Amino acid sequence: MNTGMLWFDNDPKLNLLSKIEKATTYYKQKYGITPTICYLHPSMINTEPTQSNWIDIRPNQLVLPNHLWIGLQENQAVA
């Protein structure tokens, strides 16, 4: 993913999947497309389940804690 939306959420009452769902809903309303990938800091996935049927969740050291970088996954195959 080269471009995406950075989302900050430090609400301790929400679990990780709820935060991702909230960011995904906003992304869909703003851009009219459902995001397919979410990058987050590895420390955010150490204690919570990160399996989702609607979005690919991946750790990335470059994303700050409490931030989600969501967008569209680019095709890996190059012709």
N, C-alpha and C positions, 0 to 999 in steps of 0.2 A: 504494500500500500504506500503510495507516494503522498497522497493527500487524504485528509480525514478531519474529523472534528474532535477537538480535545475537550473532555468533560471532567469537571472537578466535582467530587462528592465525598465529603468527609463525615457524613451523617452516621454516627455510631449505631443508630437504631435500625439501619437497613443492612441486610446481608449483601454480599457481593453480587449475586444474581439479580437481586432487586435493583441495585444501582445500575447494572448493565441494561436491564429492561427499561428503566427510566430514561437512560441516555439514548437507547435505541428508539424509543417512542418519540423523543424530541427530534432526533435525527430524521426519522421518517416524516414527521410533520413539517420540518424545515426544508428538507431537500426532496421529498416525494419518493424516496427510494429507501428500502430496508437495508441497513448495513449488514455485511456478512462476516466481518472480522473485528475483533476487539483486542488491543494490546494493553497490558497493564504491568505495573511494577511487580517483579517476582514476590516481593514481601506480601502482596495482597492475596496471593493464592496459597500461601503456606498453611493456612488454617481453615480454609473454606473450600467446599466442592466447586469445581469450575467446569462441569459438564453442562452443555446447553444444546438443545436441538435446533435453535434458530440462528446461532452465531458461533463462529470459531473463536475461542478464547486462548490467547497466547501471551506468555510472559515476555517482557522486553525491559532490559535494564535501563534503557534510555527514557522510559516513561516515569515521571515522578510518582511517588506514593500518593494515593487518593485521587489519581487522575486516570481516565480511560481515554484511549485514542481509538476511535471507531470510524469505520468507513467500509469501502468496498474492496474485497480481495481481488487483486489483479491476477490474470491468467499467468501461469508459470511457463507455459509452452510458448516459445517464440519461433515463428516460421521464417 
